[in-house]
C-alpha cells in the first residue's frame, strides 16, 4: 500500500513540477516597434526572441559604403544575415563578409548583436520552421562556412554589367542553391528560398540588395515576414 501511494505521489509530482515544463526560449536585447496615432509617434519595446529564418540588417554608418552603394543605386543598410540553429541547438547568424571581411562566417547571435558597431534592424519570420526545414537551413549554413565573399561581383553592381534592372534582370536574375563566392544578401535569399520563407520565382538572389529586404517596395516579403524593426540592447 505504501509503495502504491509513493508511486502515485511521484507521478503527481513529476506532472506538476516546473522541471517537466518546456524551457523558456532565451531572448537577446529588444525590438522597438513604432506606431503613429493622430500624428503622434509611440515607441514600445519587447524582448527579441530569435526565430530561424529571421533576417538581420546591419548599418555601420560608413561614408565609404554609403558612396559605393549610391553608385549602385541603393542605400543603407549595407549588410544582411540570416538566423539559423547550430547543431548544438543554439542560434547563430549566417553571413557573407561581416564587418568588411572576405569570407562566410557562422556567428553566435548574442555576441554578434551586442558587439556590432552601428544600427541593426530585424525582420522576423512569421512562422517557425518545420524540423525538415530547420535541418535544411542548418546544413546549408555549415556547407557555406569559410567560402569567399564575392568582392568582384559587388564592385560590378555599380556598372552596366550587373543583372539588376531592365531586361537583364528579367532574363538573367536567378537564385543559386550553391556558390563558391557569395554576396551578403544573395546568401540570405538562397537560404530563405530553401526553407520556403522566400518565393524563388519572385525573389532573385543575384539582384537583391539588403535595402530591398527592409520594406516591401521592390520585393514583397509580407506573407512570411513581419515588418522590419530596430534592435537595441536597451529596453
trRosetta pair geometry for C-beta under 8 A, 3 or more apart (Angstrom, degrees):
i j d omega theta_ij theta_ji phi_ij phi_ji
1 4 5.7 -55 -150 34 31 112
1 5 6.5 27 154 -15 65 105
2 5 5.9 -56 -149 39 32 109
2 6 6.2 35 152 -23 65 107
3 6 5.6 -55 -149 35 30 115
3 7 6.6 33 153 -22 64 103
4 7 5.8 -52 -152 31 32 111
4 8 6.7 30 151 -17 63 104
5 8 5.7 -54 -150 36 35 112
5 9 6.3 36 152 -20 67 106
6 9 5.7 -54 -147 36 32 112
6 10 6.3 32 155 -20 65 107
7 10 5.8 -54 -147 36 30 111
7 11 6.4 29 155 -18 64 106
8 11 5.9 -56 -148 36 30 109
8 12 6.3 28 154 -17 64 108
9 12 5.8 -59 -149 38 29 110
9 13 6.2 31 154 -22 65 108
10 13 5.7 -53 -146 34 30 113
10 14 6.4 26 158 -16 64 106
11 14 6.0 -56 -148 37 29 108
11 15 6.3 28 155 -20 64 110
12 15 5.8 -59 -148 36 30 111
12 16 6.3 1 163 3 66 113
13 16 6.5 -76 -146 48 24 92
13 17 5.7 37 159 -46 67 110
14 17 5.7 -41 -131 15 27 119
14 19 8.0 -64 -140 72 62 107
14 20 5.8 96 174 -55 67 141
15 20 6.8 -71 -128 66 18 164
16 20 8.0 77 54 40 12 127
17 20 5.2 92 73 1 87 99
17 21 8.0 -138 107 -16 55 84
18 21 5.3 -41 -161 10 51 121
25 49 5.3 78 107 -159 119 118
26 49 7.5 154 94 -128 34 79
27 47 3.7 8 178 167 162 118
27 48 5.7 133 -168 70 91 45
27 49 4.6 -58 -97 -76 87 71
28 48 5.5 -54 70 84 66 105
28 49 8.0 126 16 -99 69 30
28 50 6.6 18 23 -32 116 104
28 109 6.1 -172 6 127 171 109
28 110 5.4 -140 -122 -103 132 73
28 113 5.6 116 146 44 125 158
28 114 7.8 -110 -176 -41 105 98
29 47 7.7 139 95 -151 32 58
29 48 5.1 2 79 27 78 123
29 113 5.8 -135 -4 149 139 138
29 114 7.2 -177 -57 -76 120 82
29 231 5.6 62 115 -180 138 97
29 232 6.0 -178 -179 91 112 36
29 233 4.8 -72 -113 -104 108 43
29 234 7.9 -6 -148 5 86 28
30 45 4.3 13 171 -174 135 115
30 46 6.5 144 -156 69 84 27
30 47 6.0 -61 -104 -103 68 34
30 48 6.0 -178 -119 -19 11 91
30 231 7.1 147 80 -157 43 58
30 232 5.2 -25 66 67 93 85
30 233 7.5 90 19 -171 85 6
30 234 6.9 -67 29 90 126 31
30 235 5.2 132 -51 -101 156 57
31 45 6.8 150 75 -153 41 63
31 46 5.5 -23 59 63 91 82
31 47 7.7 22 13 111 84 15
31 48 4.9 114 -35 -81 92 92
31 122 6.3 -90 -107 58 111 125
31 124 7.8 -35 -97 -33 160 126
31 229 4.7 68 -177 103 102 133
31 230 7.3 145 -154 79 58 42
31 231 6.0 -36 -97 -99 63 63
31 232 7.9 150 -97 21 17 76
32 43 5.6 -3 -174 -169 105 107
32 44 7.3 156 -153 79 58 34
32 45 5.3 -30 -97 -96 68 77
32 229 5.8 -177 67 174 52 105
32 230 4.8 -16 48 68 111 93
32 231 7.6 -176 6 -91 86 15
32 232 5.9 46 -32 1 116 118
33 43 7.0 158 81 -152 49 54
33 44 5.1 -15 60 63 100 86
33 45 7.6 178 17 -89 75 25
33 46 6.9 29 -11 3 111 108
33 229 5.7 -43 -86 -122 55 140
34 41 6.1 -7 -170 -171 100 102
34 42 7.3 157 -153 80 51 44
34 43 5.3 -17 -100 -99 75 78
34 229 7.5 164 4 -129 84 91
35 41 7.4 156 83 -153 38 54
35 42 5.2 -19 65 61 88 94
35 44 7.6 5 8 8 106 106
36 39 7.2 0 -178 -122 99 11
36 40 6.9 161 -153 78 60 37
36 41 5.2 -26 -98 -97 80 67
36 42 7.6 170 -89 17 30 73
37 40 5.7 -27 70 61 70 89
37 42 6.6 0 18 0 105 118
45 232 7.2 -71 -122 54 125 119
45 235 5.2 169 100 -159 152 62
48 122 6.7 84 -136 44 130 168
48 231 6.0 17 -64 -127 156 102
50 54 5.8 -114 -153 12 75 148
50 83 5.3 -157 -168 -164 114 154
50 91 4.6 78 91 -138 154 165
50 109 5.9 -22 -67 -174 158 170
51 54 5.3 113 62 -45 73 104
51 83 6.9 100 79 89 39 140
51 124 5.8 74 37 -162 121 95
51 125 5.1 -130 110 51 121 100
51 128 6.4 -112 -155 -100 110 66
52 83 5.9 -141 -124 110 33 91
52 84 5.7 50 -139 -124 91 44
52 85 5.8 -50 -86 -20 116 94
52 91 7.8 -143 -76 -119 66 94
52 125 7.0 -31 88 29 50 151
52 128 7.2 68 40 -154 99 62
52 129 4.7 -55 86 3 130 126
52 133 7.8 143 116 118 136 99
52 134 5.7 80 83 -114 180 85
52 137 6.0 132 -179 78 119 160
52 195 7.6 -102 137 166 111 167
53 82 6.6 -24 -143 -171 30 105
53 83 6.5 -33 37 65 21 87
53 84 7.8 73 -50 -84 43 64
53 125 3.7 50 95 -56 117 147
53 129 6.1 144 -27 -53 121 111
53 137 7.1 -97 -68 -106 76 158
53 191 8.0 -172 -116 130 64 103
53 192 6.6 97 -149 -115 90 78
53 195 6.1 -127 -89 92 115 139
53 197 4.8 156 -159 -64 132 161
54 82 7.1 153 78 -156 46 57
54 83 4.1 22 50 17 94 129
54 122 6.0 -5 177 -169 116 101
54 123 6.9 162 -164 81 65 50
54 124 5.1 -22 -115 -117 99 56
54 125 5.7 -104 -69 -6 54 87
55 80 6.3 -16 -173 -164 97 108
55 81 7.6 154 -158 80 52 41
55 82 5.8 -27 -102 -101 61 74
55 83 7.8 -115 -59 2 21 86
55 122 7.2 151 81 -158 54 51
55 123 4.4 -5 58 57 105 103
55 188 6.1 74 -126 -170 100 133
55 192 7.6 -3 -72 -75 110 131
55 213 5.6 -106 152 159 157 139
55 225 7.0 -7 12 -129 117 142
56 80 6.7 149 82 -157 56 54
56 81 4.6 -13 60 61 107 90
56 82 7.3 -167 17 -80 82 23
56 83 6.8 97 -24 -45 106 89
56 93 5.9 -31 25 -132 143 134
56 112 7.9 53 145 132 171 126
56 120 6.2 -23 -166 -165 96 106
56 121 7.6 147 -161 80 47 49
56 122 5.7 -18 -105 -104 65 77
56 231 8.0 -17 -133 -8 93 147
57 77 4.1 136 165 47 97 162
57 79 7.3 149 -159 84 47 52
57 80 5.4 -15 -103 -102 66 81
57 120 7.0 139 74 -162 53 54
57 121 4.3 -20 64 64 109 97
57 122 7.3 -166 20 -75 81 30
57 123 7.1 51 -15 -8 114 99
57 210 5.5 135 -138 -177 98 109
57 213 6.5 -174 -79 87 125 109
57 214 6.2 103 -140 -83 176 87
57 228 7.0 -6 21 -145 139 130
58 77 5.6 126 69 -174 30 122
58 78 6.6 -57 96 61 78 74
58 79 4.1 -22 60 69 109 104
58 80 7.2 -165 16 -74 82 31
58 81 7.4 39 -16 0 114 100
58 98 7.7 73 24 -137 165 83
58 116 6.2 -110 -132 -166 118 145
58 118 6.2 81 -177 87 83 129
58 119 7.7 154 -155 85 45 50
58 120 5.8 -16 -101 -106 66 75
58 210 7.8 -76 43 -152 62 155
59 76 4.3 59 -123 -171 121 125
59 77 4.2 -105 -59 -119 91 76
59 78 5.9 111 -115 7 57 85
59 79 7.7 -176 -69 29 37 82
59 118 5.2 -156 94 162 52 123
59 119 4.8 -7 60 59 105 92
59 120 7.8 -168 24 -76 73 33
59 121 7.7 42 -5 -5 107 100
60 65 7.3 78 58 27 98 145
60 78 6.6 -61 23 44 85 132
60 79 7.7 35 -13 8 100 123
60 99 7.6 110 -71 -116 149 62
60 116 7.7 -113 -89 179 89 91
60 117 6.2 51 -137 91 93 80
60 118 3.9 -108 -106 -59 43 149
61 66 8.0 -3 -173 -47 38 119
61 76 7.8 9 -89 -96 42 154
61 118 5.5 -171 -4 -124 88 101
61 119 7.6 86 -46 4 97 93
62 65 4.1 66 82 17 117 104
62 66 6.4 -173 94 -15 59 84
62 78 6.8 -8 37 -23 111 167
63 66 5.4 -54 -145 34 32 118
63 67 6.4 32 158 -18 65 104
64 67 6.1 -61 -157 35 27 107
64 68 6.3 18 153 -13 65 111
65 68 5.5 -54 -138 42 37 110
65 69 5.7 34 162 -18 70 109
65 76 7.7 83 115 -84 111 85
65 78 4.6 19 156 -120 145 148
66 69 6.2 -59 -143 40 22 106
66 70 6.4 26 155 -24 60 108
66 75 7.4 19 -143 -144 72 71
66 76 6.8 -28 -100 -42 82 100
67 70 5.7 -57 -150 31 29 113
67 71 6.9 33 152 -22 62 100
68 71 5.8 -51 -160 27 34 114
68 72 7.0 22 148 -8 64 106
68 158 6.9 -94 -168 -57 69 137
69 72 5.5 -59 -153 43 41 108
69 74 5.0 -76 177 82 96 84
69 75 5.9 131 122 -103 124 23
69 76 7.1 124 75 -55 163 48
69 78 6.4 -121 -53 -109 144 87
69 209 7.8 122 -149 -165 105 138
70 73 7.5 53 -175 -74 34 18
70 74 7.5 -124 -88 63 29 40
70 75 6.7 41 -83 -88 72 73
71 158 4.0 15 124 -132 114 121
72 157 4.1 13 -123 130 128 104
72 158 4.8 -80 -70 -78 74 69
72 162 7.5 96 -141 -48 95 167
72 209 7.3 147 124 -94 129 143
73 164 7.9 -167 60 115 128 131
73 165 7.8 53 58 -59 163 137
74 209 4.6 -78 -120 131 167 167
74 210 7.9 121 156 51 139 73
74 211 5.0 180 -171 25 107 138
74 212 7.9 -57 -127 -37 129 83
75 211 5.7 86 62 -90 66 150
76 210 7.9 -38 -172 94 40 124
76 211 7.0 111 106 -81 23 104
77 80 7.0 109 104 -66 122 77
77 119 7.7 -122 -101 88 105 93
77 121 6.3 -138 -45 27 142 115
77 210 4.7 -94 87 135 89 133
77 211 6.5 166 38 -75 61 64
77 214 6.8 142 10 -69 102 120
78 210 6.4 82 148 38 5 151
79 95 7.2 34 170 -155 111 118
79 97 7.2 -136 -127 98 113 93
79 98 6.7 106 178 -117 146 57
79 184 5.1 -75 -149 166 68 171
79 210 6.1 36 52 -75 6 154
80 95 7.7 -177 104 -123 39 86
80 184 5.0 136 48 138 72 104
80 185 4.9 67 37 -90 136 67
80 188 4.9 -54 125 -26 119 155
80 210 4.3 -179 -39 -111 108 97
80 213 6.3 75 -116 42 147 146
81 93 4.2 48 141 172 138 111
81 94 6.0 167 -166 76 87 46
81 95 3.8 -40 -101 -81 116 95
81 98 6.9 14 -66 -83 130 111
81 107 7.6 -37 -156 41 161 115
81 112 7.9 -80 71 172 163 147
81 184 7.0 -59 -66 -168 61 101
81 188 6.6 -170 -149 -83 13 112
82 93 6.9 148 70 -155 27 69
82 94 5.2 -17 61 53 83 101
82 137 7.9 -115 129 -160 122 117
82 187 7.6 -142 11 117 115 83
82 188 4.6 148 -40 -130 111 81
82 191 4.9 -177 69 83 159 145
82 192 6.6 -145 -115 -54 149 87
83 91 5.9 -10 -166 -167 106 108
83 92 7.4 153 -149 82 60 33
83 93 5.7 -39 -93 -98 57 70
83 94 7.9 -174 -87 12 9 79
83 109 6.5 32 -125 -95 102 129
84 91 7.5 151 81 -149 29 62
84 92 6.2 -28 67 68 76 80
84 93 7.6 129 20 -113 75 23
84 94 5.6 36 6 -23 123 111
84 106 8.0 -66 62 -138 115 102
84 137 4.7 -159 -125 141 113 109
84 138 5.7 163 167 -86 118 56
84 140 7.9 -146 -110 66 158 92
84 141 4.7 -162 65 -41 161 151
84 191 7.3 -98 -62 -169 124 139
85 89 5.9 -18 -174 -146 117 33
85 90 7.0 146 -153 74 71 26
85 91 6.1 -48 -99 -95 62 53
85 92 7.5 110 -135 21 17 81
85 134 6.1 5 33 -169 125 105
85 137 7.6 79 28 92 75 112
85 138 5.7 -44 75 -82 74 113
86 89 7.0 -38 72 29 73 19
86 90 5.1 -5 39 62 114 79
86 91 7.5 -174 0 -103 86 4
86 92 5.1 66 -47 -5 103 125
86 106 7.0 111 -94 163 103 131
86 138 7.0 129 -131 -138 18 106
87 138 6.6 121 -72 179 63 132
87 142 7.5 35 -39 -66 108 142
90 108 6.8 -12 134 -132 128 94
90 109 7.8 -157 157 15 88 100
91 108 7.6 92 92 -159 60 58
91 109 4.3 -12 112 -5 103 139
92 106 5.0 36 144 174 143 86
92 107 5.9 156 -168 77 90 34
92 108 5.3 -54 -107 -97 87 36
92 109 5.8 -143 -108 -37 26 79
92 112 7.9 105 -155 -12 59 140
92 141 7.5 133 87 166 114 152
93 106 7.5 161 73 -157 41 46
93 107 4.9 -23 57 64 93 93
93 108 8.0 2 13 93 80 7
93 109 5.7 112 -31 -95 94 73
93 112 5.3 -141 22 113 133 173
94 104 7.3 -1 -172 -175 80 102
94 105 8.0 172 -148 88 40 45
94 106 6.1 -15 -97 -105 64 72
94 140 7.8 2 -113 108 166 91
94 141 4.4 -120 -84 -125 128 103
94 144 6.8 66 -161 69 119 131
94 187 6.5 -129 136 137 109 120
94 188 7.6 160 90 -90 101 64
94 191 6.2 135 74 -71 148 159
95 98 4.2 54 121 -53 142 108
95 104 7.0 172 93 -151 42 60
95 105 5.6 -14 65 60 90 85
95 107 6.2 -7 19 8 119 118
95 184 6.4 -2 -163 -135 75 98
95 187 7.7 132 -148 79 22 137
96 103 7.7 -110 -147 139 61 27
96 104 4.7 -29 -101 -97 74 82
96 105 8.0 156 -96 17 28 65
96 144 7.6 -71 -75 158 101 127
96 147 7.5 -36 -117 84 105 98
96 149 5.2 142 167 -108 89 81
96 150 7.5 17 157 7 139 83
96 182 4.0 -123 -102 97 160 109
96 183 6.4 126 94 138 138 12
96 184 4.8 -157 66 -92 87 54
96 186 7.4 -30 40 59 151 90
96 187 4.7 127 -18 0 124 143
97 100 7.0 -4 176 -129 89 15
97 101 5.7 -175 -147 72 45 63
97 102 6.3 19 -108 -103 84 28
97 103 7.4 138 -75 45 50 24
97 104 7.8 -22 -22 -81 55 49
97 149 3.7 85 -67 -117 105 142
97 151 7.9 141 -100 -73 137 77
97 182 8.0 -152 -10 92 98 82
97 183 7.7 -30 13 -148 135 40
97 184 5.5 -95 54 -62 105 101
98 101 5.8 5 66 30 58 112
98 105 5.7 -74 20 44 119 126
98 107 6.5 -2 3 -29 170 147
98 112 7.8 -65 -156 -138 155 109
98 184 7.9 114 -69 -112 56 122
99 116 7.8 -142 -73 -123 105 80
101 105 7.1 40 82 -24 146 128
101 149 7.0 144 108 -23 61 141
102 148 6.3 -15 155 -154 85 76
102 149 4.6 -122 -154 31 47 113
102 151 6.5 -23 -129 -46 101 121
103 146 5.9 -26 -176 -151 124 33
103 147 6.7 148 -159 80 74 33
103 148 6.1 -53 -106 -111 62 38
103 149 6.1 -88 -51 -23 16 88
104 144 4.8 -87 145 143 162 93
104 145 5.8 -136 107 -121 103 26
104 146 6.3 -32 63 28 88 20
104 147 4.6 24 11 52 125 82
104 148 7.6 -15 -12 23 86 9
104 149 7.1 155 -51 -67 63 69
104 182 6.0 52 -75 42 118 128
104 187 6.8 156 -118 -109 120 166
105 145 7.0 51 -132 -139 25 78
106 141 5.8 93 -102 161 115 110
106 142 7.1 5 -60 -91 152 55
106 145 5.2 -35 -18 -101 110 116
107 111 7.3 -113 175 79 96 94
107 112 4.4 101 131 -77 122 126
108 111 5.5 55 82 28 103 99
108 112 6.4 177 84 -16 49 99
109 112 5.6 -67 -144 40 29 115
109 113 6.1 25 165 -19 69 108
110 113 6.3 -60 -150 35 25 104
110 114 6.3 0 166 1 63 116
111 114 6.0 -69 -135 51 31 98
111 115 5.1 10 176 -6 73 125
112 115 6.7 -62 -124 44 14 97
112 116 6.5 28 168 -41 55 107
113 116 6.5 -54 -154 9 20 111
113 120 6.5 -113 -139 46 74 175
113 231 6.5 -89 -151 144 112 145
113 233 7.4 144 136 -78 99 89
114 233 5.8 82 -118 -96 81 129
116 120 6.0 88 80 -58 146 118
119 230 6.6 -48 -173 -140 106 109
120 230 7.1 112 82 -160 54 64
120 231 4.4 -34 94 51 106 116
121 214 6.5 30 109 -122 156 94
121 228 5.0 27 167 178 120 111
121 229 6.8 168 -154 87 78 24
121 230 5.6 -51 -101 -97 71 53
121 231 6.8 177 -109 -1 18 86
122 228 7.0 161 79 -150 31 68
122 229 6.2 -25 61 65 80 74
122 230 7.8 95 15 -155 78 11
122 231 5.1 72 -15 -50 115 113
123 213 6.3 -136 16 154 155 96
123 214 7.4 -158 -55 -123 128 34
123 221 7.1 46 163 103 143 143
123 225 4.9 23 159 179 107 128
123 226 6.5 -178 -166 69 61 69
123 227 7.4 -97 -126 149 85 19
123 228 4.6 -41 -79 -92 93 78
123 229 7.9 136 -87 16 47 62
124 225 6.8 150 81 -156 37 74
124 226 4.6 7 62 32 90 121
125 128 7.7 118 107 -86 120 26
125 129 7.7 9 130 -46 161 83
125 197 5.7 -63 -122 -128 115 134
125 224 6.4 -26 -147 157 76 86
125 225 6.1 -53 -106 -102 41 70
125 226 7.7 6 63 0 5 87
126 223 7.9 -114 19 136 147 38
126 224 5.6 -145 24 -170 109 37
126 225 6.2 -137 -25 -89 91 15
126 226 5.9 139 -79 -46 78 76
127 224 7.1 -69 19 -148 99 78
129 133 3.9 -133 -171 96 103 117
129 134 4.5 140 103 -61 125 77
129 137 6.6 -71 -131 -1 170 136
129 195 5.6 -34 -123 -175 122 130
130 133 4.5 93 49 9 78 103
130 134 6.8 -139 91 -8 39 87
131 134 5.7 -54 -148 34 29 114
131 135 6.5 27 155 -16 63 106
132 135 5.8 -56 -150 37 31 110
132 136 6.4 35 150 -22 64 106
133 136 5.4 -52 -148 34 34 115
133 137 6.4 32 155 -18 66 104
133 194 7.9 145 -148 123 77 74
133 195 4.1 95 -168 -146 105 94
133 196 6.6 -80 -112 27 132 100
134 137 6.0 -56 -149 36 29 108
134 138 6.3 28 154 -16 64 108
134 195 7.7 75 -63 -128 32 132
135 138 5.7 -55 -145 39 31 112
135 139 6.1 30 158 -18 66 108
136 139 6.0 -58 -146 38 26 109
136 140 6.3 28 155 -21 63 108
136 194 5.4 -159 146 148 121 110
136 195 5.8 167 82 -82 119 86
137 140 5.7 -53 -146 35 30 113
137 141 6.4 32 155 -22 64 105
137 191 6.0 69 -135 -170 87 99
137 194 6.6 153 -83 93 65 116
137 195 5.0 -3 -59 -54 108 138
138 141 5.8 -56 -151 33 29 111
138 142 6.5 21 158 -12 65 107
139 142 6.1 -58 -147 40 30 106
139 143 6.2 31 155 -22 65 111
140 143 5.7 -61 -149 36 29 112
140 144 6.5 18 158 -14 65 109
140 190 7.6 -169 -177 124 137 99
140 191 5.7 161 111 -114 143 82
140 194 5.8 127 -58 71 155 169
141 144 6.2 -67 -153 37 28 103
141 145 6.8 48 150 -47 63 95
141 191 7.1 45 -69 -116 80 130
142 145 5.6 -30 -153 -4 38 122
143 178 7.4 -61 131 -116 129 107
144 147 5.3 -68 -171 12 64 126
144 182 6.7 19 -162 -21 125 150
144 187 6.4 122 -173 -145 162 127
147 179 7.5 118 164 96 152 71
147 180 6.2 -163 -155 -176 115 41
147 181 6.5 -163 157 -95 103 36
147 182 6.3 73 103 0 125 104
148 151 8.0 -71 160 -5 102 90
148 180 6.8 16 36 143 101 76
148 181 4.5 -34 85 -107 95 90
148 182 7.8 150 88 21 49 65
149 154 7.8 2 153 -25 98 132
149 181 6.6 32 128 -163 12 90
149 182 6.6 -59 -123 70 46 65
149 183 7.5 73 -166 -102 75 37
149 184 7.8 2 -137 -54 105 77
150 153 4.1 -12 151 35 116 118
150 154 6.2 138 104 -27 76 85
150 179 7.6 -20 -62 139 128 137
150 181 3.9 119 -81 138 80 107
150 182 5.7 -151 -15 81 106 10
150 183 4.9 -61 54 -53 119 70
150 186 7.4 3 26 37 140 149
151 154 5.5 -54 -153 30 34 116
151 155 6.7 29 154 -16 67 103
152 155 5.8 -52 -151 36 36 110
152 156 6.5 38 150 -22 65 106
153 156 5.4 -51 -146 35 37 116
153 157 7.2 58 151 -39 60 88
153 181 7.2 150 6 113 124 121
153 183 6.0 -103 98 -55 119 112
154 157 5.9 -39 -169 1 37 116
154 183 6.0 147 -75 -112 87 106
155 158 6.6 -54 -178 27 47 104
155 159 7.8 30 136 -8 67 111
156 159 5.3 -65 -158 39 56 112
156 161 4.9 -67 -167 80 110 119
156 162 5.5 152 133 -68 85 80
157 162 5.0 75 -123 -93 43 142
157 164 7.0 30 -143 17 85 132
157 209 7.9 108 -160 -87 148 113
158 162 7.7 104 13 -28 18 132
159 162 6.2 136 70 -16 64 89
162 165 7.4 58 101 25 105 102
162 168 7.7 123 110 109 52 144
162 207 7.8 116 164 -113 99 82
163 168 5.0 -142 -146 140 56 106
163 169 5.6 116 150 -91 76 57
163 172 4.4 -130 -135 100 119 117
163 173 5.1 156 139 -75 126 70
163 206 5.5 22 55 127 141 117
163 207 5.4 -101 97 -74 97 105
164 168 7.7 -2 39 92 16 109
164 169 5.5 40 -143 -84 28 117
164 173 7.3 78 -89 -88 50 118
164 206 7.9 -153 -58 124 80 73
164 207 4.1 148 -93 -145 81 96
164 209 7.9 29 -110 -32 157 103
165 168 6.9 26 78 54 61 101
165 169 5.5 129 33 -24 17 126
165 207 7.8 -176 -14 -152 52 125
166 169 6.1 118 59 13 45 96
166 170 7.4 -84 129 -4 40 99
167 170 5.3 -52 -152 33 41 118
167 171 6.3 8 162 4 73 110
168 171 6.6 -76 -146 50 26 88
168 172 5.0 -25 179 24 70 126
168 173 7.7 97 129 -36 65 83
169 172 6.8 -67 -103 54 17 83
169 173 4.6 22 -161 -30 62 126
169 204 7.4 157 -168 64 87 153
169 207 5.3 79 -130 -112 105 165
170 173 7.3 53 -24 18 8 106
172 206 7.7 -90 130 97 82 144
173 204 3.8 57 154 149 111 161
173 206 5.4 -166 -144 68 64 104
173 207 4.3 -40 -122 -8 124 129
174 204 5.9 -21 -57 -151 5 104
174 205 7.1 -23 110 44 47 88
174 206 5.7 36 52 4 58 126
175 189 5.7 -119 -124 130 116 111
175 190 5.7 170 -179 -92 95 68
175 193 5.5 91 140 -6 154 161
175 200 5.5 -126 48 -142 139 84
175 203 7.1 50 -65 105 138 72
175 204 5.6 -140 -46 -143 85 48
175 205 4.0 103 -119 -3 76 105
175 206 7.1 -147 -81 -10 42 79
176 179 5.0 77 105 -51 150 102
176 186 7.6 21 36 173 100 109
176 190 5.9 -29 77 -103 61 129
176 205 6.3 -99 22 66 70 144
176 206 7.5 76 -13 -53 96 100
177 190 6.4 156 -114 -162 29 110
177 194 7.0 106 -130 -82 87 110
179 182 5.5 131 76 -74 122 76
179 186 7.6 -8 20 135 154 129
179 190 7.8 -140 -1 -65 107 164
182 186 5.5 -159 -164 84 79 111
182 187 4.2 45 179 -58 142 112
182 190 7.9 -97 -129 17 121 140
183 186 4.0 84 60 4 90 118
183 187 7.1 -172 77 -12 45 82
184 187 6.5 -60 -155 31 26 102
184 188 6.9 24 151 -15 61 109
184 210 6.7 -2 98 -63 117 108
185 188 5.5 -57 -154 37 39 116
185 189 6.3 39 152 -20 71 105
185 205 7.3 172 120 -156 75 67
185 208 4.8 -142 142 110 123 90
185 209 5.5 174 -4 -146 166 19
185 210 5.1 -139 -74 -60 116 58
185 212 7.3 82 -163 43 149 108
185 213 6.9 -173 -138 -14 109 125
186 189 5.9 -55 -149 35 30 109
186 190 6.4 29 154 -18 64 106
186 205 4.3 82 -148 170 69 100
186 206 6.3 44 -117 -86 116 40
186 208 6.8 149 -82 58 53 95
187 190 5.6 -50 -145 37 34 113
187 191 6.3 36 155 -19 65 105
187 205 7.7 91 -45 -156 20 127
188 191 5.9 -57 -150 37 29 109
188 192 6.2 27 154 -19 64 111
188 208 8.0 -115 72 107 101 132
188 213 7.3 -38 116 -63 143 164
189 192 5.6 -57 -145 38 30 112
189 193 6.3 29 159 -20 66 105
189 198 6.0 -121 -152 119 66 169
189 203 5.6 -152 -146 140 112 111
189 204 7.3 29 164 126 154 17
189 205 3.7 -177 83 -97 130 83
189 208 5.1 118 -57 45 144 151
190 193 6.1 -56 -148 33 28 107
190 194 6.7 31 154 -23 61 107
190 205 5.2 26 -50 -90 80 154
191 194 5.9 -59 -156 29 32 114
191 195 7.0 -2 160 6 65 107
192 195 6.6 -77 -152 48 30 90
192 197 4.4 -89 -162 76 85 104
192 198 3.6 61 124 -4 115 119
192 203 7.4 -30 93 98 128 149
193 196 7.6 38 -170 -76 35 28
193 197 7.7 -97 -68 56 24 66
193 198 4.7 -63 -70 79 64 100
193 199 7.4 -7 -116 122 88 5
193 200 4.5 84 -151 -76 130 88
193 203 7.0 -160 -71 77 105 108
193 205 7.7 -91 -7 -48 132 110
196 224 7.9 -170 133 -113 65 150
197 224 4.8 167 -158 149 66 146
197 225 7.2 74 179 -56 105 93
198 202 7.9 -139 175 70 75 91
198 203 4.6 -71 -179 55 113 147
198 221 7.0 -35 -106 -118 83 101
198 224 7.2 -131 -67 60 43 147
199 202 4.2 34 91 29 118 107
199 203 5.8 113 64 7 65 94
200 203 7.1 -66 -108 58 20 76
202 219 6.7 133 141 -147 94 95
202 220 7.5 -48 155 49 141 82
203 208 6.3 29 -174 -74 86 141
203 219 5.2 80 -103 -162 89 142
203 221 7.5 49 -77 -82 140 93
204 207 4.9 27 94 35 112 100
204 208 6.4 169 82 -32 54 96
205 208 5.8 -61 -135 23 29 115
208 212 5.1 -121 -156 64 76 146
208 213 7.1 59 176 -46 115 97
208 219 6.7 -16 -116 -11 108 153
209 212 5.1 111 58 -9 68 103
210 213 6.1 -66 -165 33 41 106
210 214 7.4 53 144 -38 69 95
211 214 5.6 -37 -160 4 47 119
212 217 7.9 -118 -140 65 59 84
212 218 4.6 -71 -134 69 95 130
212 219 5.3 50 166 18 109 109
213 219 7.3 -19 -85 67 56 117
213 221 6.6 33 -144 -14 71 152
213 228 7.8 115 130 -74 69 130
214 228 5.0 -54 -160 -1 60 169
215 228 6.9 -88 -69 15 53 124
216 219 7.1 -89 -145 97 54 41
216 220 4.3 50 -167 -120 106 64
216 221 6.1 -140 -99 29 91 64
216 222 5.1 -10 -85 -34 152 105
220 223 7.3 66 132 -10 96 91
221 224 6.2 -72 -179 57 75 85
221 225 4.3 5 138 31 109 126
222 225 6.6 -79 -104 63 23 74
222 227 7.8 12 -114 -71 89 68
226 229 7.7 -26 121 -8 113 105
232 235 7.8 171 98 -69 112 20
